[in-house]
Amino acid sequence: MLLRLALTLPVLVCAPRQDAPEPVTRAEFERLHRELQPGEQAWLSIPWRLDLIAARAEAAVLERSLFLWSMNGHPLGCT
């Protein structure tokens, strides 16, 4: 076991280092930053209903399903 370690350790220590990734330029950073900014939030375009009975009746007329979000407490779990 010690002989194997003694033979392996120099290989690990002297192994060639992988090149570090190229740094991001200022222009590339600004482009990525613009792309990652949230645009129009899709959930705001949904016509949400607050009245469950009215929403159920509308879904029945349109032959659509309902998405019901029901919870107890803070939405982020901060109670």
N, C-alpha and C positions, 0 to 999 in steps of 0.2 A: 504494500500500500504506500509506504513512504517512498519507495523507489519510483513508483508510478507518479506520485506527486512531484518528486524531484525532477523527473523528466518532462512533466507537463508544464510546470510553473514557468520555466524560461520561455516556452512557446507562447504562453499567455501574456507574459510581460513584454516580449519582443514582437508581438503580433502587430502588423501595420494598422494604424489608426484609420478609421473611416473618415472621409472628408466631411467637414461640417457643411451644412446646407448654405447655399448662397444667401446673404442677407437680403431682406426685402427692401427695394428702393422706395423712396418717398412717393413716386408716381404710382407704383404698384400698390402700396399701402392705401393711398387715397382711392384708387379704383376699387380695391377689395372692400374698403369701408363703405363706399357708396352702394355697392352691390348687396352688402349685408344689412343695410338699413331697411327696417320694415316699411313696406309700401302700404297700399290699402289693405286693411285687415278684413279678410273674407267674412269673418263672423259678424261684422257690422252690416254687411249687405243682406243678411238673412232677416226676413220679416218675422222676428220673434213675437210670440203671443204670450201674454201673461195670464190670460184666463183659460184654464185647462178645459172647461166645458165647451167654450167657444172654439178653442183650437181643435178639440176632438170632433165637433160637428163639422168644422171646415175641412179637416182631414178626411172625414167620411164622404163629404160631397166631392172632394177632389181625388178620392181613392188613393190617398197617400198615407204614409206611416207618420207617427209622432216621435219626436226626440224629447224625452222628458229628463230634465236635470233636477234631481231632488237631493238635498243634502242637509246636514245638520252641522252648523259651525261655520267657521271662516273658510273660504274657498282655498286658501293657501295652507290650511292646517294650523294657523296661528290663533289659538283660542285663549 
